[in-house]
Amino acid sequence: MNKISRNTLKGLAAVAAMTLVLTGCTANPAANFKACAVSDEGSWNDKSFNEAVLDGIKKAKKDLGVKTATAESTTAEAFAPNLQAMVDAKCDVTFAVGFNLIDAVNTAADNNPKMHFVTVDGYSKGAKNLKPVGYAMQESAYLAGYLSASYSKTHIISTYGGMQIDAVTAFETGFYYGAKRYEKDSGVKTTVLGWNPVTKTGDFMGDFAQNSAVSKTIAATQIQKGSDVIFPVAGDQFGSVSAAITEAGVDAVMIGVDKNIAKTSPQYAKWMLTSVEKRMTNAVFDIVKSLSGGAKFDGTPYLGNLKNGGTGLSDFGAYDSKISQATKDKLKALTADIESGKIDPTK
């Protein structure tokens, strides 16, 4: 009897152990999910949109326990092979970061219909396995334009871009019309240098190279023309702009782009009036969380805007006390009007 009891106990113990093993394997289905990303040419540490996407991937790995893989592109020629590397790595979803990867990621989606892709700042040419993630950056940039115009002492503000593509000019157009709204409300003539949404002409670097000599030259030229608020829409150009401001010896500030630059790059905080945030980290994490939790892939586009928190202005940091309560109240009112559709930030 004792022998049978011992054998029985051993069998029960084995079953219990096996149950624990099986439970461990199935308790977190995300552990078998692989989230991947391919950068644009700006590199992963661009303090901008590439890094924001990478932060979402890192957050998913830390909080959800998913596997990850990434590929950094240093040239446009690297886009296709980097996407193929993610296919070869059997990624469950691959994020292609930036407008410049649109052709490459659409081709990858067409060639690999059983795999899932997300194009950030891009669009699908019809592939159902490709989800576009876009942002209505004209909305928050409109607020930044109004704020900049109200803050400016010279009544001349400026912007410039990396390349003349929709993902860049959306910021600039909103910025322009926000400044013009201030001009209309206040009666104070305000000049916006660097982009004219009517003629579609402006100042562009031709690439997104971080803190380049070209970037500094554009900023310096705009400062010479009187600009005291500068909005570079080209990834990390804040070293170039701050150097141009310092060398000119003027009292000028910057508007950050994509992330809260005063916090992510505190060395620039003393020049940072605010930042126009493109909150890609949230969208990336939410998509990975949904898919790794068992949700079916959906190619329906995601649009981040003011209403859903996909974009917005950063806090005013060191400049908070220099911005009047009347201006802060006006920004809240403008936000409500943009969200309701009363204001079109592209006009």
CORGI-V913909 format. One record per helix or strand of 2 or more residues. SS is the DSSP state (h for helix, s for strand). FROM is the first residue (numbers start at 1). TO is the last residue. Records with the same first field share a line. If there is no record, write none. Layout:
SS: FROM-TO / FROM-TO
This chain:
h: 2-26 / 29-32 / 49-64 / 78-88 / 99-111 / 137-151 / 166-186 / 213-224 / 238-248 / 261-264 / 266-271 / 280-292 / 317-322 / 325-340
s: 34-38 / 67-71 / 93-97 / 117-120 / 130-135 / 156-161 / 191-193 / 195-196 / 201-202 / 229-233 / 253-258 / 272-278 / 302-304 / 311-313
